[in-house]
Structure formats: C-alpha cells, structure tokens
C-alpha cells in the first residue's frame, strides 16, 4: 500500500496490534482503534528513550529510532492540510511535572517533529485537576467524540509526564447512500444467530477485488476528494473472520490494497454502525515486546536524567460512526509516565453484502497511511 516508510511502519504495527487484541479477546467482540494515534504517542516516547528501552520500542514500531521523527514531521504536515471534503484534526500534547529539569533538548525534538510543546504541570499537588484539563483538551480536539480518556485514578502525585495524541476525522462519502434505500435486514453474528440491523444500499462503480487465499472480497468506498477511503474486508463465509485474522499479514494486506485499482459495478449493502472502545494497552504492548518501559529498567534518559522514570499507563479510546452521509471517527492515546484479484469477468454486477462479521480500515491516500482499523462481530 504505502510508498512512504511511515505508512509501511503503521501498516505493520496495525496488524501486529490487531492480532494481539484479537487473541486477548479470544476472537470475540468488536475491535476499533487508531494505529496512527497509538504509534504517534509511542514514537514521542521513543524520542526520549535510550538503550534497550529504545530498542524494544523501535522493534515493535518497525522503525529505525533515528528516522521515525522526521517521517512523522512530513506525514503530519500533509495530513494536517485543510480540506473541504474530509475534516482531519491531529494534535499532540505533552504534560510534564514542573520539577523535571533539563527538558530543552527533548522539547526541541518533539516540537520540531510532532508540532507540540511541553506544558509544565504541578502533578504533585494538582493531579486531579490536570486529569480534567487533559480530558477537556482531548474532547475539544475530537469534537466531543472522545470523552473521559483518563479515568479517575489514572494520574497521581507520582505522575511525572503524560504524552497524548488525539485524532478526529469526519469524511463524507464521494457518493452518499440514499437514506430511502436503507432498510431493515439480517446481520449474521455466526452460523446460528442473527439480528436485524439498518442496512444501507447503493449501486455504484467501486474498486473491488477477491482474494481466494484469504477467502474474502474487498471493496473500497471513497470519501469526497478521493483523499481518503474506507476498505471493507468481507469473508466469504459467515464464520470466516477468524480465518482471515489468522492468515492476514502486513505484506498480504499491502498487496491486497494495491489491487484495488479497477472499478466495477457493485451493489453495495453496508450496515450502519457505531463503535466506541477504550483499551488499556499496557499488557498488550508488553506481550508485543515493549517490556522495560513499564518497569524500573526503563531508560528515558533522553527526556531527563532523573532516575526511576517509567511508564505507568498507555490508554487508548476510539470512536467511529458509519451512516449514509459518511464516517465520523476519533481516537486518542495517552502514555502516562511515573517515578487478488478481480471478480470473474462474466459477472457484470457484483453483489457485496456485508451481512456477517468483517474487518475494515480507514486510510488516507496522500500520504498513504492507515488511520483507523477494526472489525465488526456484533451490531
């Protein structure tokens, strides 16, 4: 998919994290998150890490620790460019305990690459008000879609730094669905259970492909201006999502996205849905290989020479709503630190009916990067 190194990194990180979350959920329930938001927050952490802590972060993020910050600088500049067709807000902010010395070099790097400054905070005496302040900022950036990112108890008088990334997107379909065509229809939860949902419909030329190895059909639904799109990966079988999740790799997904070039006539049936998810990522990231960051072994000496400086929480909250007009999605991540394949030619019109569990992703095209990814098992 990606020609930009950061796009490749985010794609690989997306799949690694997705597989870890699916495993932890035992292939049940919905999943939705922003790999871009999480990787940005971890990359800001990487900027302050050294030695084995930096090696572990770099390995999980699939990056060279010396290059990622310049890559974020370029990508953020492009993504932040205003558009009348897709509204995209990306913001980073760091809150640091006022008593931490010598933050100048770290602040210079963070400001230059991520467009953020470090706000001095009195965590020791005012951590609860600080929590409300951070949550209010995230709520503002995400237009009230992400509320209460930091729950009560997530900060304390031992907190020394909080790194936050927030992302908000509202995109209108290039060809909106007609609300009068939306109808009640069955969504099959598995081979035995189903429920009625609001199913949208549109006949349109869409980019599509089939992948026999993965056992799926994929369709790309563009937003106005063709600067972003949603890609739906629909298993052929009602219970085929688990197989897709096991077989899918970053190279296979990248290749699949590359095949979405030619448009064909498609009857598209897509359910309206809204997902909201909060995930504590400490255990997940440790299982992926980021271990030292959460222990006394953490080396964040590029932030400060202060000893016993480690991460206590990585919290991510995401929201998405799909309807006839388009997509509204938002996500925020906080790191808290303490002391195929076209269909057969004879098919003139392809019927794509998302009436069973599926994966989906939302990506930008300039630069090519995955902003959100998820799966729908329950509606």
C-alpha positions as CSV (number, residue, x, y, z in Angstrom):
1,X,0.0,0.0,0.0
2,X,2.4,2.6,1.2
3,X,5.3,4.2,-0.6
4,X,6.1,6.3,2.5
5,X,8.2,4.5,5.1
6,X,5.9,5.7,7.9
7,X,2.9,4.2,6.0
8,X,4.7,0.8,5.9
9,X,5.5,1.1,9.6
10,X,2.0,2.0,10.6
11,X,0.6,-0.9,8.5
12,X,2.9,-3.4,10.1
13,X,2.2,-2.1,13.6
14,X,-1.6,-2.1,12.8
15,X,-1.6,-5.8,12.0
16,X,0.6,-6.8,15.0
17,X,-1.5,-4.9,17.4
18,X,-4.8,-6.1,15.8
19,X,-3.7,-9.8,16.1
20,X,-2.7,-9.3,19.8
21,X,-6.0,-7.7,20.6
22,X,-8.0,-10.4,18.8
23,X,-6.0,-13.1,20.7
24,X,-6.7,-11.4,24.0
25,X,-10.4,-11.1,23.1
26,X,-10.5,-14.8,22.1
27,X,-11.8,-13.8,18.7
28,X,-15.0,-12.2,20.2
29,X,-16.4,-8.7,20.3
30,X,-15.7,-5.7,18.2
31,X,-12.3,-4.1,17.8
32,X,-11.6,-0.5,16.8
33,X,-8.6,1.7,17.3
34,X,-6.3,4.2,15.6
35,X,-2.8,2.6,14.9
36,X,-1.7,6.1,13.8
37,X,-2.6,7.6,17.1
38,X,-1.0,4.9,19.2
39,X,2.2,4.8,17.1
40,X,2.5,8.6,17.4
41,X,2.2,8.5,21.2
42,X,4.8,5.7,21.3
43,X,7.1,7.5,18.9
44,X,7.1,10.6,21.1
45,X,8.0,8.2,24.0
46,X,10.7,6.7,21.8
47,X,12.2,10.2,21.3
48,X,13.0,10.2,25.0
49,X,14.2,6.5,25.2
50,X,17.7,5.1,25.1
51,X,19.4,1.7,25.1
52,X,17.2,-1.4,25.4
53,X,14.1,0.7,26.1
54,X,14.6,2.4,22.7
55,X,15.4,-1.0,21.0
56,X,12.2,-2.6,22.2
57,X,10.0,0.4,21.1
58,X,11.7,0.5,17.7
59,X,11.2,-3.2,17.2
60,X,7.5,-3.1,18.0
61,X,7.0,0.0,15.9
62,X,9.0,-1.4,13.0
63,X,11.2,1.6,12.8
64,X,14.8,2.9,12.9
65,X,14.7,5.1,16.0
66,X,16.7,7.8,14.3
67,X,14.4,8.2,11.3
68,X,10.9,8.0,12.6
69,X,10.7,11.5,13.9
70,X,11.5,13.1,10.5
71,X,9.0,10.8,8.9
72,X,6.3,11.9,11.3
73,X,7.1,15.5,10.6
74,X,6.4,15.0,6.8
75,X,3.3,12.9,7.3
76,X,1.7,15.2,9.9
77,X,2.3,18.2,7.7
78,X,0.4,16.5,4.8
79,X,-2.4,15.1,7.0
80,X,-3.0,18.4,8.6
81,X,-3.5,20.2,5.3
82,X,-7.1,21.5,5.3
83,X,-9.7,20.0,3.1
84,X,-13.3,20.9,2.4
85,X,-14.1,17.2,1.8
86,X,-12.5,15.4,4.8
87,X,-12.1,17.1,8.1
88,X,-9.0,15.7,9.9
89,X,-7.6,17.0,13.2
90,X,-4.4,15.6,14.6
91,X,-2.9,17.0,17.8
92,X,-0.2,16.0,20.2
93,X,0.4,17.4,23.6
94,X,2.8,16.6,26.5
95,X,2.2,17.5,30.1
96,X,5.3,17.3,32.4
97,X,5.8,17.7,36.1
98,X,7.2,21.2,36.7
99,X,10.1,19.9,38.8
100,X,11.6,17.9,35.9
101,X,14.9,19.5,34.9
102,X,16.7,19.9,31.6
103,X,13.8,19.2,29.1
104,X,15.1,21.6,26.5
105,X,16.6,19.1,24.0
106,X,13.7,16.7,24.3
107,X,11.2,19.6,23.8
108,X,13.2,20.8,20.7
109,X,12.9,17.4,19.1
110,X,9.2,17.0,20.0
111,X,8.3,20.4,18.8
112,X,10.1,20.1,15.6
113,X,8.8,16.7,14.6
114,X,5.4,16.4,16.3
115,X,4.4,20.1,16.5
116,X,3.8,20.0,20.2
117,X,5.3,21.8,23.2
118,X,5.7,20.6,26.8
119,X,3.3,22.1,29.2
120,X,4.6,22.4,32.8
121,X,2.1,20.9,35.3
122,X,2.1,20.6,39.1
123,X,1.1,16.9,39.2
124,X,2.2,16.5,42.8
125,X,-0.4,19.0,44.2
126,X,-3.0,19.2,41.4
127,X,-3.1,15.9,39.5
128,X,-6.9,15.5,39.5
129,X,-7.5,19.0,38.0
130,X,-4.8,18.1,35.5
131,X,-6.7,15.0,34.6
132,X,-9.8,17.0,33.9
133,X,-7.7,19.5,31.9
134,X,-6.2,16.8,29.6
135,X,-9.6,15.2,29.1
136,X,-11.2,18.6,28.2
137,X,-8.4,19.2,25.6
138,X,-9.0,15.7,24.0
139,X,-12.7,16.3,24.0
140,X,-12.2,19.6,22.2
141,X,-9.8,18.2,19.6
142,X,-12.1,15.2,18.8
143,X,-15.3,17.4,18.7
144,X,-16.7,15.7,21.9
145,X,-16.4,12.2,20.4
146,X,-13.7,11.1,22.9
147,X,-14.7,12.0,26.5
148,X,-13.0,10.9,29.7
149,X,-9.8,9.5,28.2
150,X,-8.1,9.4,31.5
151,X,-10.3,7.8,34.1
152,X,-10.2,8.6,37.8
153,X,-7.1,7.1,39.4
154,X,-5.0,7.1,36.2
155,X,-3.0,10.1,37.5
156,X,-1.4,10.6,40.9
157,X,1.1,12.7,42.8
158,X,3.7,10.3,41.4
159,X,2.9,11.1,37.8
160,X,5.7,12.9,36.0
161,X,4.6,13.1,32.4
162,X,1.6,12.4,30.1
163,X,2.0,12.2,26.4
164,X,-1.3,12.5,24.4
165,X,-2.1,12.1,20.7
166,X,-5.7,12.8,19.5
167,X,-7.1,12.3,16.1
168,X,-10.5,13.2,14.7
169,X,-11.9,12.6,11.2
170,X,-15.2,13.4,9.5
171,X,-15.5,12.3,5.9
172,X,-18.4,12.5,3.5
173,X,-18.8,9.7,1.0
174,X,-18.0,10.6,-2.5
175,X,-21.3,9.0,-3.4
176,X,-23.6,9.1,-0.4
177,X,-26.1,6.3,0.4
178,X,-29.7,7.3,-0.2
179,X,-31.5,7.1,3.2
180,X,-34.7,6.0,1.5
181,X,-32.8,2.8,0.4
182,X,-31.8,2.0,4.0
183,X,-33.8,-1.0,5.2
184,X,-34.0,-3.5,8.0
185,X,-32.0,-6.6,7.2
186,X,-30.3,-9.5,8.9
187,X,-26.7,-9.4,10.2
188,X,-25.5,-12.9,10.9
189,X,-23.4,-13.0,14.1
190,X,-22.4,-16.6,13.4
191,X,-23.9,-19.6,11.7
192,X,-26.6,-19.9,14.4
193,X,-27.5,-16.4,15.4
194,X,-28.6,-13.3,13.6
195,X,-30.2,-9.9,14.3
196,X,-31.9,-7.1,12.4
197,X,-29.8,-4.0,11.5
198,X,-30.2,-0.9,9.4
199,X,-28.6,-1.9,6.1
200,X,-27.6,0.9,3.6
201,X,-27.6,0.3,-0.1
202,X,-26.0,1.9,-3.2
203,X,-25.3,0.6,-6.7
204,X,-22.1,2.3,-7.9
205,X,-18.7,1.7,-9.5
206,X,-16.4,0.7,-6.7
207,X,-12.8,-0.6,-6.6
208,X,-13.0,-4.2,-5.6
209,X,-11.1,-7.5,-5.6
210,X,-11.4,-11.1,-4.4
211,X,-8.6,-12.9,-2.5
212,X,-9.1,-16.7,-2.7
213,X,-6.2,-17.4,-0.2
214,X,-7.8,-15.1,2.5
215,X,-11.3,-16.2,1.5
216,X,-12.6,-12.6,1.2
217,X,-13.9,-9.9,-1.1
218,X,-12.7,-6.3,-0.5
219,X,-14.4,-3.1,-1.6
220,X,-13.1,0.5,-1.3
221,X,-15.6,3.2,-0.5
222,X,-14.0,6.6,-1.2
223,X,-14.7,9.9,0.6
224,X,-15.1,13.2,-1.3
225,X,-12.0,14.4,-2.9
226,X,-10.5,10.9,-3.1
227,X,-8.0,11.8,-0.3
228,X,-9.2,9.0,2.0
229,X,-11.3,5.9,1.8
230,X,-12.8,3.0,3.9
231,X,-11.9,-0.5,2.8
232,X,-14.1,-3.4,3.9
233,X,-12.7,-6.9,4.0
234,X,-15.7,-9.3,3.9
235,X,-15.1,-13.1,4.5
236,X,-16.9,-15.4,2.1
237,X,-18.2,-17.4,5.0
238,X,-20.3,-16.3,7.9
239,X,-17.6,-17.5,10.3
240,X,-14.7,-16.7,8.1
241,X,-13.4,-13.7,10.1
242,X,-11.2,-15.7,12.4
243,X,-9.6,-17.4,9.5
244,X,-8.9,-14.0,7.9
245,X,-7.4,-12.8,11.1
246,X,-5.1,-15.8,11.3
247,X,-3.9,-15.6,7.7
248,X,-3.6,-11.8,7.2
249,X,-0.2,-10.3,7.4
250,X,1.1,-6.8,6.6
251,X,2.6,-7.8,3.2
252,X,-0.7,-9.6,2.3
253,X,-2.8,-6.6,3.3
254,X,-0.4,-4.2,1.4
255,X,-0.7,-6.3,-1.7
256,X,-4.5,-6.5,-1.3
257,X,-4.8,-2.7,-1.1
258,X,-2.6,-2.4,-4.2
259,X,-5.0,-4.5,-6.2
260,X,-7.9,-2.1,-5.5
261,X,-7.3,-0.2,-8.8
262,X,-10.0,-1.1,-11.3
263,X,-13.7,-0.2,-10.6
264,X,-16.6,-2.5,-11.4
265,X,-20.3,-2.2,-11.0
266,X,-21.2,-3.1,-7.4
267,X,-24.4,-3.4,-5.5
268,X,-23.1,-2.5,-2.0
269,X,-25.0,-3.4,1.2
270,X,-23.3,-1.9,4.2
271,X,-24.7,-1.8,7.8
272,X,-24.9,1.4,9.7
273,X,-22.9,1.1,12.9
274,X,-21.3,3.0,15.7
275,X,-18.4,1.6,17.8
276,X,-16.7,3.1,20.9
277,X,-13.8,1.3,22.6
278,X,-11.4,2.0,25.5
279,X,-8.3,-0.1,25.8
280,X,-5.6,-0.2,28.4
281,X,-2.6,-1.2,26.3
282,X,0.0,-2.0,29.0
283,X,-0.3,-5.7,28.9
284,X,-0.8,-5.8,25.1
285,X,2.3,-3.8,24.4
286,X,4.3,-5.9,26.9
287,X,3.2,-9.0,25.1
288,X,4.3,-7.4,21.8
289,X,7.8,-6.8,23.2
290,X,7.8,-3.4,25.0
291,X,8.8,-4.6,28.4
292,X,11.3,-2.3,30.0
293,X,9.2,0.8,29.5
294,X,6.8,-0.3,32.3
295,X,9.5,-1.3,34.8
296,X,12.4,0.2,36.8
297,X,14.6,-0.9,33.9
298,X,13.1,1.9,31.7
299,X,15.7,4.2,30.2
300,X,14.1,7.6,29.4
301,X,17.3,9.5,29.9
302,X,16.8,11.5,26.7
303,X,13.9,13.2,28.4
304,X,15.6,13.7,31.7
305,X,18.5,12.3,33.8
306,X,16.0,11.7,36.6
307,X,16.1,8.0,37.8
308,X,13.1,5.7,38.2
309,X,11.3,7.2,35.3
310,X,8.9,4.6,33.8
311,X,5.5,4.4,32.0
312,X,2.5,3.5,34.2
313,X,-0.4,3.6,31.7
314,X,-1.0,3.5,27.9
315,X,-4.7,4.3,27.4
316,X,-6.4,4.4,24.0
317,X,-10.0,5.3,23.3
318,X,-11.6,5.3,19.9
319,X,-15.0,6.1,18.3
320,X,-16.4,5.5,14.8
321,X,-19.8,6.0,13.2
322,X,-20.8,4.9,9.7
323,X,-24.0,6.2,8.2
324,X,-25.5,7.3,4.8
325,X,-23.5,10.6,4.7
326,X,-20.1,9.2,5.6
327,X,-17.8,8.4,8.5
328,X,-17.1,10.2,11.8
329,X,-14.1,8.7,13.7
330,X,-11.9,9.8,16.5
331,X,-9.2,8.3,18.8
332,X,-6.9,9.4,21.5
333,X,-3.9,7.8,23.1
334,X,-2.2,8.7,26.4
335,X,1.1,7.4,27.7
336,X,1.4,8.1,31.4
337,X,4.9,8.2,32.9
338,X,5.7,7.8,36.7
339,X,8.8,7.8,39.3
340,X,-6.1,-10.9,-5.8
341,X,-7.8,-10.5,-7.9
342,X,-10.8,-9.0,-9.8
343,X,-14.1,-10.8,-9.7
344,X,-14.9,-13.1,-12.6
345,X,-15.3,-11.3,-15.9
346,X,-18.7,-12.8,-16.6
347,X,-20.1,-11.0,-13.5
348,X,-21.5,-7.7,-14.8
349,X,-22.6,-6.6,-11.4
350,X,-21.0,-7.8,-8.2
351,X,-23.2,-8.0,-5.1
352,X,-21.3,-7.1,-2.0
353,X,-23.4,-7.7,1.1
354,X,-21.8,-7.0,4.5
355,X,-24.3,-9.1,6.5
356,X,-21.7,-11.0,8.5
357,X,-18.6,-10.2,10.6
358,X,-16.0,-8.2,8.7
359,X,-12.8,-6.2,9.0
360,X,-12.4,-2.6,7.9
361,X,-9.8,0.1,7.8
362,X,-9.8,3.9,7.0
363,X,-6.8,5.2,5.2
364,X,-5.6,8.4,3.8
365,X,-4.1,8.4,0.3
366,X,-1.6,11.4,0.5
367,X,0.3,10.2,2.4
368,X,-0.7,6.6,2.3
369,X,-1.3,5.6,5.9
370,X,-3.8,3.6,7.9
371,X,-5.6,6.0,10.3
372,X,-8.1,3.5,11.8
373,X,-8.7,-0.2,11.7
374,X,-11.2,-2.5,13.3
375,X,-13.6,-5.4,12.9
376,X,-17.4,-5.8,13.5
377,X,-18.6,-9.0,15.0
378,X,-21.6,-7.6,16.9
379,X,-24.1,-4.9,16.0
